[in-house]
Amino acid sequence: MTPTDRKYTKTHEWVRMEGDTIVVGITDFAQQALGDITFVDRPAVGKRLEQGRECGVIESVKAASDIYAPVSGEVAATNAELEGNPGLINQDPYNKGWILKLKGVLANQLDGLLNAAAYDKSTAGT
């Protein structure tokens, strides 16, 4: 079941508010489509990301897939555990498998993102 405590993009990223930062990851749907994840290219801390622009790459045994910034902001942290264990995204995409944290995000950017029900509807039958 898709967690209802966050917002989603049509490109299969999720965002969750955590204090004054936004935590970003990919959805369970996306990790299942990718298969066994072998590498995650994360943006550098301090880098400014623009909403909708590529900000990283996830490689799997099946393919490589771009990660898109769901909102604009500055990278405050990345999940260093993914370097040695990128499979965390397969095991726990909504918690331990987070990819990056952003700061300086305007709250109104979240308004255009999907809630869990709308995201599930967008992936139904695919």
N, C-alpha and C positions, 0 to 999 in steps of 0.2 A: 504494500500500500504506500502511496506517495505521501510523505509527511506534509501536514497542513500548516506547519509553523514557518514556512518559507515561501518564496516566490520562484517562478520558473521562467525560462526562456524557450522559444521555439527551437533553439539550437541545443537544447538539453542541458543547460547549466542551471544550477540552483543558487539562490542567495538567501542567507539568514542573517538577521540583525543580531549582533552580539555587542551590546553597549554602543559605543560610537563607531564600531567597525562593521563591515559586511564580510561574512564568510562565504566563499564561493567553492563550488564543486560541480561534478557532473551527476546526472541522475542515474538511478538504477537501470532505467531503460537504455541509456547511452552505454553504460559499462557492459550490459548484456550484449548489445549490438557489436561492441568492439571485441569482446572475448577477453582472453587473458592479457592484461596490460603489462607491458614489459619496460616502459620508460615514460616519464613525464617531464617535459621541458617547461619549467616554470619561469615566469618573469622575474627580473631582479627586484629586490626590495628597494623602494624609492622611485621606481619607474611609474610614470603617469600613464594610466590606461584610459582609452576612450571607449565609451559604450558602443558595442557592436563590432569592434575591431578585434582582430586576432591578438591573443596575448600569450599563447602557449600551444604546445602540441602534446597529444597523448598517442603513444605508439603501442600497438598490440600485435599479437601473432597474426591477426587478420589484416590490419590496416593502420594508417596514421590518420589522426583526426585533429583538426584545429580546435582550440579552446577559444571562445569569444568572451570578451568582457561584457558581463550582463549590465553593468553600470560603469560610469566614469569615476575614477578615483585614483589615489596613490597606493601602490602596493606596500602594505604595512608589514606583512609576513608571508612566508610560503611554508608549506608543510615539508620540512626537511626529511621526515620519515619516508616520504615517497621516493627519495633518492635510493635508499637501500631496499625498499619494499614497495614498488609501485602497485603491487597486487592488493594493497590496502583499499584501493578504489573498488576493486572487484568484491572484496570481502565486506566492506562497510562504506558504501559511497556517500551516505548522508551524515556520517560522523567522523570516524578516524581517517577516512579517505578524502577529507577536504583538501583543496589545492592551494588557495591563497586567501589572504584577508586584505580588504581595502579600507582606507580611511579617506576622509574628506568627500564622502558621497552625499549628494543632495537627496533628501528623503523623497522628493517628488519623482526621482528617477525610477523608484520602485512601482509607481502607479501604472506604468505601461507593461509590467510583467504579469505573467499568468499565476492564478492561484492553483492549488493542487487539482481541483476538479477540472478546470479549464485545460491544464497540462495533460491530465489523463485522457480527456476527450480528444486532444490534438494527436495523441499517440495511439489511440484505439484503432485497431485494424491494420497497424503498420508492422 
